Each structure stands twice: as structure tokens, then as C-alpha cells.
Amino acid sequence: MGAASHEERASGTRILEKPLKLKQVRKQYGDLQGAVCERTGLSQSRISRIENADVDTLNIATIRRYVTGLGGVLRMTVVLPDGTEYQMDEE
């Protein structure tokens, strides 16, 4: 998978065919672990553990902190069996 275009990054509308690991996301945007460490206040060993963990085992606050360190925003959507979608906001 190639790097996202500027428009895809700005709009946040990129659709992924399969889930990406957090490490892949960081590398796709050219960030180094050290830069993420500085922006999040987390150690490099903690960043490495987050990147190599199964995303299902991480808590939401940890994922949000990491994504914020990448300069992004974590958005969560609930999709019900009938297809109804609800955006979960931080309010």
C-alpha cells in the first residue's frame, strides 16, 4: 500500500481494505518512534510495545494518545446490525 495522498490525509476519508497495525500507520506517514515519543511523552520501549500489541488488547486512552502523537484524531463509530451508525465523540 502506498503513502496516502495529501487529500486523503486532510479529509480523513481513506478507506482501508484491511486493518493496519499502528507501526504501519506511523511508518506510512514517515514518523520515527523518537518523534512520537517526544509528542506523547511515552518512552521508546512503550511506543514499541504499543505498536507490536494486538490493537484489541490496548485501551482506548492508549490508542488515542498514540494517534494524537502522530498528529491524528481517533474517531470511533458504532455500527449496529441494521446498519445504523453512531459517531462516538469526546464530549
PDB file as gemmi writes it, atoms N, CA and C in Angstrom:
CRYST1    1.000    1.000    1.000  90.00  90.00  90.00 P 1                      
ATOM      1  N   MET A   1       0.857  -1.177   0.000  1.00  0.00           N  
ATOM      2  CA  MET A   1       0.000   0.000   0.000  1.00  0.00           C  
ATOM      3  C   MET A   1       0.895   1.230   0.000  1.00  0.00           C  
ATOM      4  N   GLY A   2       0.637   2.167  -0.872  1.00  0.00           N  
ATOM      5  CA  GLY A   2       1.444   3.374  -0.975  1.00  0.00           C  
ATOM      6  C   GLY A   2       1.052   4.392   0.069  1.00  0.00           C  
ATOM      7  N   ALA A   3       1.818   5.445   0.102  1.00  0.00           N  
ATOM      8  CA  ALA A   3       1.531   6.530   1.044  1.00  0.00           C  
ATOM      9  C   ALA A   3       0.226   7.216   0.658  1.00  0.00           C  
ATOM     10  N   ALA A   4      -0.479   7.711   1.637  1.00  0.00           N  
ATOM     11  CA  ALA A   4      -1.733   8.411   1.400  1.00  0.00           C  
ATOM     12  C   ALA A   4      -1.457   9.755   0.737  1.00  0.00           C  
ATOM     13  N   SER A   5      -2.364  10.146  -0.123  1.00  0.00           N  
ATOM     14  CA  SER A   5      -2.227  11.458  -0.747  1.00  0.00           C  
ATOM     15  C   SER A   5      -2.544  12.537   0.274  1.00  0.00           C  
ATOM     16  N   HIS A   6      -2.123  13.761  -0.050  1.00  0.00           N  
ATOM     17  CA  HIS A   6      -2.411  14.892   0.843  1.00  0.00           C  
ATOM     18  C   HIS A   6      -3.917  15.024   1.057  1.00  0.00           C  
ATOM     19  N   GLU A   7      -4.696  14.861  -0.007  1.00  0.00           N  
ATOM     20  CA  GLU A   7      -6.154  14.981   0.109  1.00  0.00           C  
ATOM     21  C   GLU A   7      -6.728  13.917   1.024  1.00  0.00           C  
ATOM     22  N   GLU A   8      -6.215  12.677   0.906  1.00  0.00           N  
ATOM     23  CA  GLU A   8      -6.703  11.607   1.769  1.00  0.00           C  
ATOM     24  C   GLU A   8      -6.368  11.905   3.225  1.00  0.00           C  
ATOM     25  N   ARG A   9      -5.159  12.392   3.497  1.00  0.00           N  
ATOM     26  CA  ARG A   9      -4.770  12.699   4.874  1.00  0.00           C  
ATOM     27  C   ARG A   9      -5.615  13.837   5.419  1.00  0.00           C  
ATOM     28  N   ALA A  10      -5.847  14.879   4.620  1.00  0.00           N  
ATOM     29  CA  ALA A  10      -6.585  16.054   5.078  1.00  0.00           C  
ATOM     30  C   ALA A  10      -8.052  15.730   5.316  1.00  0.00           C  
ATOM     31  N   SER A  11      -8.646  14.929   4.446  1.00  0.00           N  
ATOM     32  CA  SER A  11     -10.077  14.665   4.559  1.00  0.00           C  
ATOM     33  C   SER A  11     -10.383  13.554   5.552  1.00  0.00           C  
ATOM     34  N   GLY A  12      -9.415  12.687   5.782  1.00  0.00           N  
ATOM     35  CA  GLY A  12      -9.662  11.570   6.695  1.00  0.00           C  
ATOM     36  C   GLY A  12     -10.601  10.538   6.110  1.00  0.00           C  
ATOM     37  N   THR A  13     -10.758  10.516   4.796  1.00  0.00           N  
ATOM     38  CA  THR A  13     -11.730   9.622   4.173  1.00  0.00           C  
ATOM     39  C   THR A  13     -11.117   8.363   3.588  1.00  0.00           C  
ATOM     40  N   ARG A  14      -9.874   8.115   3.870  1.00  0.00           N  
ATOM     41  CA  ARG A  14      -9.236   6.933   3.303  1.00  0.00           C  
ATOM     42  C   ARG A  14      -9.908   5.675   3.850  1.00  0.00           C  
ATOM     43  N   ILE A  15     -10.286   4.797   2.960  1.00  0.00           N  
ATOM     44  CA  ILE A  15     -10.911   3.537   3.335  1.00  0.00           C  
ATOM     45  C   ILE A  15      -9.852   2.451   3.228  1.00  0.00           C  
ATOM     46  N   LEU A  16      -9.702   1.686   4.279  1.00  0.00           N  
ATOM     47  CA  LEU A  16      -8.694   0.627   4.303  1.00  0.00           C  
ATOM     48  C   LEU A  16      -9.342  -0.715   3.993  1.00  0.00           C  
ATOM     49  N   GLU A  17      -8.684  -1.496   3.162  1.00  0.00           N  
ATOM     50  CA  GLU A  17      -9.198  -2.818   2.839  1.00  0.00           C  
ATOM     51  C   GLU A  17      -8.995  -3.797   3.984  1.00  0.00           C  
ATOM     52  N   LYS A  18      -7.976  -3.568   4.776  1.00  0.00           N  
ATOM     53  CA  LYS A  18      -7.729  -4.409   5.939  1.00  0.00           C  
ATOM     54  C   LYS A  18      -7.140  -3.537   7.036  1.00  0.00           C  
ATOM     55  N   PRO A  19      -7.280  -3.932   8.281  1.00  0.00           N  
ATOM     56  CA  PRO A  19      -6.748  -3.115   9.372  1.00  0.00           C  
ATOM     57  C   PRO A  19      -5.229  -2.981   9.286  1.00  0.00           C  
ATOM     58  N   LEU A  20      -4.740  -1.829   9.668  1.00  0.00           N  
ATOM     59  CA  LEU A  20      -3.307  -1.594   9.731  1.00  0.00           C  
ATOM     60  C   LEU A  20      -2.844  -1.677  11.172  1.00  0.00           C  
ATOM     61  N   LYS A  21      -1.651  -2.162  11.377  1.00  0.00           N  
ATOM     62  CA  LYS A  21      -1.039  -2.100  12.694  1.00  0.00           C  
ATOM     63  C   LYS A  21      -0.566  -0.668  12.910  1.00  0.00           C  
ATOM     64  N   LEU A  22      -0.499  -0.235  14.149  1.00  0.00           N  
ATOM     65  CA  LEU A  22      -0.095   1.129  14.451  1.00  0.00           C  
ATOM     66  C   LEU A  22       1.293   1.447  13.901  1.00  0.00           C  
ATOM     67  N   LYS A  23       2.205   0.487  13.940  1.00  0.00           N  
ATOM     68  CA  LYS A  23       3.548   0.705  13.395  1.00  0.00           C  
ATOM     69  C   LYS A  23       3.466   1.035  11.905  1.00  0.00           C  
ATOM     70  N   GLN A  24       2.605   0.336  11.164  1.00  0.00           N  
ATOM     71  CA  GLN A  24       2.451   0.588   9.735  1.00  0.00           C  
ATOM     72  C   GLN A  24       1.928   2.001   9.492  1.00  0.00           C  
ATOM     73  N   VAL A  25       1.006   2.433  10.324  1.00  0.00           N  
ATOM     74  CA  VAL A  25       0.456   3.784  10.185  1.00  0.00           C  
ATOM     75  C   VAL A  25       1.567   4.811  10.391  1.00  0.00           C  
ATOM     76  N   ARG A  26       2.356   4.647  11.450  1.00  0.00           N  
ATOM     77  CA  ARG A  26       3.447   5.585  11.731  1.00  0.00           C  
ATOM     78  C   ARG A  26       4.434   5.629  10.572  1.00  0.00           C  
ATOM     79  N   LYS A  27       4.842   4.475  10.091  1.00  0.00           N  
ATOM     80  CA  LYS A  27       5.818   4.411   9.005  1.00  0.00           C  
ATOM     81  C   LYS A  27       5.249   4.978   7.707  1.00  0.00           C  
ATOM     82  N   GLN A  28       3.969   4.752   7.470  1.00  0.00           N  
ATOM     83  CA  GLN A  28       3.328   5.256   6.257  1.00  0.00           C  
ATOM     84  C   GLN A  28       3.430   6.781   6.180  1.00  0.00           C  
ATOM     85  N   TYR A  29       3.369   7.447   7.326  1.00  0.00           N  
ATOM     86  CA  TYR A  29       3.434   8.902   7.346  1.00  0.00           C  
ATOM     87  C   TYR A  29       4.840   9.417   7.652  1.00  0.00           C  
ATOM     88  N   GLY A  30       5.816   8.515   7.665  1.00  0.00           N  
ATOM     89  CA  GLY A  30       7.207   8.921   7.771  1.00  0.00           C  
ATOM     90  C   GLY A  30       7.674   9.324   9.155  1.00  0.00           C  
ATOM     91  N   ASP A  31       6.911   8.984  10.188  1.00  0.00           N  
ATOM     92  CA  ASP A  31       7.322   9.334  11.546  1.00  0.00           C  
ATOM     93  C   ASP A  31       8.304   8.302  12.099  1.00  0.00           C  
ATOM     94  N   LEU A  32       9.222   8.764  12.911  1.00  0.00           N  
ATOM     95  CA  LEU A  32      10.128   7.879  13.639  1.00  0.00           C  
ATOM     96  C   LEU A  32       9.589   7.690  15.046  1.00  0.00           C  
ATOM     97  N   GLN A  33       9.913   6.563  15.664  1.00  0.00           N  
ATOM     98  CA  GLN A  33       9.459   6.316  17.037  1.00  0.00           C  
ATOM     99  C   GLN A  33       9.861   7.448  17.960  1.00  0.00           C  
ATOM    100  N   GLY A  34      11.074   7.960  17.797  1.00  0.00           N  
ATOM    101  CA  GLY A  34      11.550   9.033  18.672  1.00  0.00           C  
ATOM    102  C   GLY A  34      10.681  10.270  18.616  1.00  0.00           C  
ATOM    103  N   ALA A  35      10.199  10.605  17.426  1.00  0.00           N  
ATOM    104  CA  ALA A  35       9.323  11.774  17.278  1.00  0.00           C  
ATOM    105  C   ALA A  35       7.997  11.542  17.981  1.00  0.00           C  
ATOM    106  N   VAL A  36       7.467  10.337  17.874  1.00  0.00           N  
ATOM    107  CA  VAL A  36       6.211  10.010  18.561  1.00  0.00           C  
ATOM    108  C   VAL A  36       6.422  10.042  20.067  1.00  0.00           C  
ATOM    109  N   CYS A  37       7.581   9.583  20.523  1.00  0.00           N  
ATOM    110  CA  CYS A  37       7.913   9.627  21.950  1.00  0.00           C  
ATOM    111  C   CYS A  37       7.872  11.063  22.466  1.00  0.00           C  
ATOM    112  N   GLU A  38       8.512  11.959  21.731  1.00  0.00           N  
ATOM    113  CA  GLU A  38       8.544  13.366  22.144  1.00  0.00           C  
ATOM    114  C   GLU A  38       7.150  13.967  22.219  1.00  0.00           C  
ATOM    115  N   ARG A  39       6.316  13.652  21.256  1.00  0.00           N  
ATOM    116  CA  ARG A  39       4.974  14.254  21.218  1.00  0.00           C  
ATOM    117  C   ARG A  39       4.015  13.640  22.226  1.00  0.00           C  
ATOM    118  N   THR A  40       4.247  12.386  22.614  1.00  0.00           N  
ATOM    119  CA  THR A  40       3.330  11.732  23.550  1.00  0.00           C  
ATOM    120  C   THR A  40       3.842  11.710  24.977  1.00  0.00           C  
ATOM    121  N   GLY A  41       5.158  11.882  25.153  1.00  0.00           N  
ATOM    122  CA  GLY A  41       5.746  11.758  26.480  1.00  0.00           C  
ATOM    123  C   GLY A  41       5.939  10.315  26.906  1.00  0.00           C  
ATOM    124  N   LEU A  42       5.770   9.370  25.968  1.00  0.00           N  
ATOM    125  CA  LEU A  42       5.955   7.957  26.258  1.00  0.00           C  
ATOM    126  C   LEU A  42       7.378   7.549  25.899  1.00  0.00           C  
ATOM    127  N   SER A  43       7.905   6.540  26.577  1.00  0.00           N  
ATOM    128  CA  SER A  43       9.251   6.053  26.274  1.00  0.00           C  
ATOM    129  C   SER A  43       9.236   5.282  24.959  1.00  0.00           C  
ATOM    130  N   GLN A  44      10.423   5.137  24.371  1.00  0.00           N  
ATOM    131  CA  GLN A  44      10.517   4.402  23.114  1.00  0.00           C  
ATOM    132  C   GLN A  44      10.125   2.938  23.308  1.00  0.00           C  
ATOM    133  N   SER A  45      10.472   2.361  24.464  1.00  0.00           N  
ATOM    134  CA  SER A  45      10.087   0.971  24.707  1.00  0.00           C  
ATOM    135  C   SER A  45       8.567   0.836  24.810  1.00  0.00           C  
ATOM    136  N   ARG A  46       7.898   1.843  25.397  1.00  0.00           N  
ATOM    137  CA  ARG A  46       6.430   1.808  25.491  1.00  0.00           C  
ATOM    138  C   ARG A  46       5.804   1.953  24.106  1.00  0.00           C  
ATOM    139  N   ILE A  47       6.353   2.849  23.279  1.00  0.00           N  
ATOM    140  CA  ILE A  47       5.854   3.001  21.912  1.00  0.00           C  
ATOM    141  C   ILE A  47       5.996   1.681  21.162  1.00  0.00           C  
ATOM    142  N   SER A  48       7.134   1.029  21.308  1.00  0.00           N  
ATOM    143  CA  SER A  48       7.364  -0.250  20.643  1.00  0.00           C  
ATOM    144  C   SER A  48       6.348  -1.297  21.098  1.00  0.00           C  
ATOM    145  N   ARG A  49       6.085  -1.359  22.407  1.00  0.00           N  
ATOM    146  CA  ARG A  49       5.109  -2.325  22.922  1.00  0.00           C  
ATOM    147  C   ARG A  49       3.717  -2.021  22.382  1.00  0.00           C  
ATOM    148  N   ILE A  50       3.353  -0.747  22.281  1.00  0.00           N  
ATOM    149  CA  ILE A  50       2.045  -0.363  21.742  1.00  0.00           C  
ATOM    150  C   ILE A  50       1.954  -0.785  20.274  1.00  0.00           C  
ATOM    151  N   GLU A  51       3.010  -0.506  19.519  1.00  0.00           N  
ATOM    152  CA  GLU A  51       2.997  -0.805  18.089  1.00  0.00           C  
ATOM    153  C   GLU A  51       2.942  -2.294  17.793  1.00  0.00           C  
ATOM    154  N   ASN A  52       3.491  -3.096  18.677  1.00  0.00           N  
ATOM    155  CA  ASN A  52       3.540  -4.532  18.425  1.00  0.00           C  
ATOM    156  C   ASN A  52       2.416  -5.303  19.113  1.00  0.00           C  
ATOM    157  N   ALA A  53       1.581  -4.607  19.845  1.00  0.00           N  
ATOM    158  CA  ALA A  53       0.465  -5.255  20.532  1.00  0.00           C  
ATOM    159  C   ALA A  53      -0.702  -5.471  19.571  1.00  0.00           C  
ATOM    160  N   ASP A  54      -1.526  -6.433  19.886  1.00  0.00           N  
ATOM    161  CA  ASP A  54      -2.795  -6.604  19.180  1.00  0.00           C  
ATOM    162  C   ASP A  54      -3.660  -5.421  19.591  1.00  0.00           C  
ATOM    163  N   VAL A  55      -4.158  -4.670  18.621  1.00  0.00           N  
ATOM    164  CA  VAL A  55      -4.914  -3.449  18.927  1.00  0.00           C  
ATOM    165  C   VAL A  55      -6.107  -3.744  19.844  1.00  0.00           C  
ATOM    166  N   ASP A  56      -6.635  -4.961  19.798  1.00  0.00           N  
ATOM    167  CA  ASP A  56      -7.760  -5.322  20.661  1.00  0.00           C  
ATOM    168  C   ASP A  56      -7.369  -5.398  22.133  1.00  0.00           C  
ATOM    169  N   THR A  57      -6.066  -5.473  22.429  1.00  0.00           N  
ATOM    170  CA  THR A  57      -5.628  -5.569  23.821  1.00  0.00           C  
ATOM    171  C   THR A  57      -5.272  -4.213  24.419  1.00  0.00           C  
ATOM    172  N   LEU A  58      -5.259  -3.164  23.591  1.00  0.00           N  
ATOM    173  CA  LEU A  58      -4.923  -1.822  24.068  1.00  0.00           C  
ATOM    174  C   LEU A  58      -6.181  -1.093  24.511  1.00  0.00           C  
ATOM    175  N   ASN A  59      -6.049  -0.250  25.528  1.00  0.00           N  
ATOM    176  CA  ASN A  59      -7.216   0.525  25.927  1.00  0.00           C  
ATOM    177  C   ASN A  59      -7.348   1.760  25.033  1.00  0.00           C  
ATOM    178  N   ILE A  60      -8.517   2.321  25.004  1.00  0.00           N  
ATOM    179  CA  ILE A  60      -8.822   3.436  24.111  1.00  0.00           C  
ATOM    180  C   ILE A  60      -7.941   4.644  24.413  1.00  0.00           C  
ATOM    181  N   ALA A  61      -7.685   4.924  25.685  1.00  0.00           N  
ATOM    182  CA  ALA A  61      -6.858   6.082  26.044  1.00  0.00           C  
ATOM    183  C   ALA A  61      -5.446   5.940  25.482  1.00  0.00           C  
ATOM    184  N   THR A  62      -4.909   4.728  25.494  1.00  0.00           N  
ATOM    185  CA  THR A  62      -3.570   4.490  24.957  1.00  0.00           C  
ATOM    186  C   THR A  62      -3.545   4.701  23.451  1.00  0.00           C  
ATOM    187  N   ILE A  63      -4.535   4.160  22.760  1.00  0.00           N  
ATOM    188  CA  ILE A  63      -4.605   4.332  21.313  1.00  0.00           C  
ATOM    189  C   ILE A  63      -4.786   5.807  20.967  1.00  0.00           C  
ATOM    190  N   ARG A  64      -5.636   6.503  21.712  1.00  0.00           N  
ATOM    191  CA  ARG A  64      -5.862   7.934  21.458  1.00  0.00           C  
ATOM    192  C   ARG A  64      -4.567   8.728  21.647  1.00  0.00           C  
ATOM    193  N   ARG A  65      -3.823   8.434  22.705  1.00  0.00           N  
ATOM    194  CA  ARG A  65      -2.564   9.149  22.976  1.00  0.00           C  
ATOM    195  C   ARG A  65      -1.563   8.915  21.843  1.00  0.00           C  
ATOM    196  N   TYR A  66      -1.474   7.688  21.393  1.00  0.00           N  
ATOM    197  CA  TYR A  66      -0.562   7.349  20.298  1.00  0.00           C  
ATOM    198  C   TYR A  66      -0.978   8.061  19.012  1.00  0.00           C  
ATOM    199  N   VAL A  67      -2.255   7.984  18.662  1.00  0.00           N  
ATOM    200  CA  VAL A  67      -2.751   8.620  17.435  1.00  0.00           C  
ATOM    201  C   VAL A  67      -2.560  10.138  17.506  1.00  0.00           C  
ATOM    202  N   THR A  68      -2.795  10.729  18.661  1.00  0.00           N  
ATOM    203  CA  THR A  68      -2.569  12.164  18.844  1.00  0.00           C  
ATOM    204  C   THR A  68      -1.090  12.486  18.629  1.00  0.00           C  
ATOM    205  N   GLY A  69      -0.200  11.602  19.073  1.00  0.00           N  
ATOM    206  CA  GLY A  69       1.228  11.774  18.857  1.00  0.00           C  
ATOM    207  C   GLY A  69       1.614  11.737  17.391  1.00  0.00           C  
ATOM    208  N   LEU A  70       0.794  11.071  16.573  1.00  0.00           N  
ATOM    209  CA  LEU A  70       1.012  11.060  15.128  1.00  0.00           C  
ATOM    210  C   LEU A  70       0.428  12.306  14.466  1.00  0.00           C  
ATOM    211  N   GLY A  71      -0.275  13.118  15.273  1.00  0.00           N  
ATOM    212  CA  GLY A  71      -0.921  14.308  14.714  1.00  0.00           C  
ATOM    213  C   GLY A  71      -2.333  14.030  14.250  1.00  0.00           C  
ATOM    214  N   GLY A  72      -2.844  12.871  14.599  1.00  0.00           N  
ATOM    215  CA  GLY A  72      -4.182  12.470  14.160  1.00  0.00           C  
ATOM    216  C   GLY A  72      -5.225  12.596  15.250  1.00  0.00           C  
ATOM    217  N   VAL A  73      -6.413  12.177  14.925  1.00  0.00           N  
ATOM    218  CA  VAL A  73      -7.548  12.178  15.844  1.00  0.00           C  
ATOM    219  C   VAL A  73      -8.170  10.791  15.790  1.00  0.00           C  
ATOM    220  N   LEU A  74      -8.398  10.195  16.937  1.00  0.00           N  
ATOM    221  CA  LEU A  74      -9.054   8.897  16.997  1.00  0.00           C  
ATOM    222  C   LEU A  74     -10.560   9.109  16.951  1.00  0.00           C  
ATOM    223  N   ARG A  75     -11.207   8.487  15.999  1.00  0.00           N  
ATOM    224  CA  ARG A  75     -12.672   8.540  15.907  1.00  0.00           C  
ATOM    225  C   ARG A  75     -13.189   7.120  15.982  1.00  0.00           C  
ATOM    226  N   MET A  76     -14.273   6.965  16.714  1.00  0.00           N  
ATOM    227  CA  MET A  76     -14.878   5.642  16.836  1.00  0.00           C  
ATOM    228  C   MET A  76     -16.321   5.723  16.380  1.00  0.00           C  
ATOM    229  N   THR A  77     -16.714   4.714  15.648  1.00  0.00           N  
ATOM    230  CA  THR A  77     -18.076   4.636  15.148  1.00  0.00           C  
ATOM    231  C   THR A  77     -18.679   3.311  15.580  1.00  0.00           C  
ATOM    232  N   VAL A  78     -19.888   3.371  16.113  1.00  0.00           N  
ATOM    233  CA  VAL A  78     -20.640   2.178  16.461  1.00  0.00           C  
ATOM    234  C   VAL A  78     -21.543   1.860  15.268  1.00  0.00           C  
ATOM    235  N   VAL A  79     -21.463   0.626  14.777  1.00  0.00           N  
ATOM    236  CA  VAL A  79     -22.315   0.193  13.675  1.00  0.00           C  
ATOM    237  C   VAL A  79     -23.196  -0.935  14.198  1.00  0.00           C  
ATOM    238  N   LEU A  80     -24.507  -0.699  14.180  1.00  0.00           N  
ATOM    239  CA  LEU A  80     -25.463  -1.682  14.677  1.00  0.00           C  
ATOM    240  C   LEU A  80     -25.857  -2.659  13.571  1.00  0.00           C  
ATOM    241  N   PRO A  81     -26.449  -3.805  13.947  1.00  0.00           N  
ATOM    242  CA  PRO A  81     -26.793  -4.820  12.953  1.00  0.00           C  
ATOM    243  C   PRO A  81     -27.664  -4.308  11.798  1.00  0.00           C  
ATOM    244  N   ASP A  82     -28.486  -3.299  12.046  1.00  0.00           N  
ATOM    245  CA  ASP A  82     -29.336  -2.776  10.969  1.00  0.00           C  
ATOM    246  C   ASP A  82     -28.614  -1.767  10.083  1.00  0.00           C  
ATOM    247  N   GLY A  83     -27.316  -1.545  10.351  1.00  0.00           N  
ATOM    248  CA  GLY A  83     -26.531  -0.622   9.546  1.00  0.00           C  
ATOM    249  C   GLY A  83     -26.495   0.798  10.088  1.00  0.00           C  
ATOM    250  N   THR A  84     -27.257   1.080  11.139  1.00  0.00           N  
ATOM    251  CA  THR A  84     -27.249   2.402  11.744  1.00  0.00           C  
ATOM    252  C   THR A  84     -25.874   2.677  12.347  1.00  0.00           C  
ATOM    253  N   GLU A  85     -25.350   3.868  12.089  1.00  0.00           N  
ATOM    254  CA  GLU A  85     -24.032   4.226  12.603  1.00  0.00           C  
ATOM    255  C   GLU A  85     -24.134   5.417  13.548  1.00  0.00           C  
ATOM    256  N   TYR A  86     -23.385   5.366  14.624  1.00  0.00           N  
ATOM    257  CA  TYR A  86     -23.299   6.462  15.586  1.00  0.00           C  
ATOM    258  C   TYR A  86     -21.837   6.781  15.814  1.00  0.00           C  
ATOM    259  N   GLN A  87     -21.486   8.058  15.665  1.00  0.00           N  
ATOM    260  CA  GLN A  87     -20.127   8.518  15.944  1.00  0.00           C  
ATOM    261  C   GLN A  87     -20.001   8.769  17.435  1.00  0.00           C  
ATOM    262  N   MET A  88     -18.989   8.191  18.049  1.00  0.00           N  
ATOM    263  CA  MET A  88     -18.732   8.414  19.477  1.00  0.00           C  
ATOM    264  C   MET A  88     -17.785   9.589  19.574  1.00  0.00           C  
ATOM    265  N   ASP A  89     -18.224  10.673  20.170  1.00  0.00           N  
ATOM    266  CA  ASP A  89     -17.401  11.874  20.302  1.00  0.00           C  
ATOM    267  C   ASP A  89     -16.873  11.990  21.717  1.00  0.00           C  
ATOM    268  N   GLU A  90     -15.843  12.809  21.847  1.00  0.00           N  
ATOM    269  CA  GLU A  90     -15.254  13.099  23.167  1.00  0.00           C  
ATOM    270  C   GLU A  90     -16.000  14.262  23.804  1.00  0.00           C  
ATOM    271  N   GLU A  91     -17.117  14.059  24.348  1.00  0.00           N  
ATOM    272  CA  GLU A  91     -17.830  15.163  24.997  1.00  0.00           C  
ATOM    273  C   GLU A  91     -18.302  14.769  26.344  1.00  0.00           C  
TER     274      GLU A  91                                                      
END                                                                             
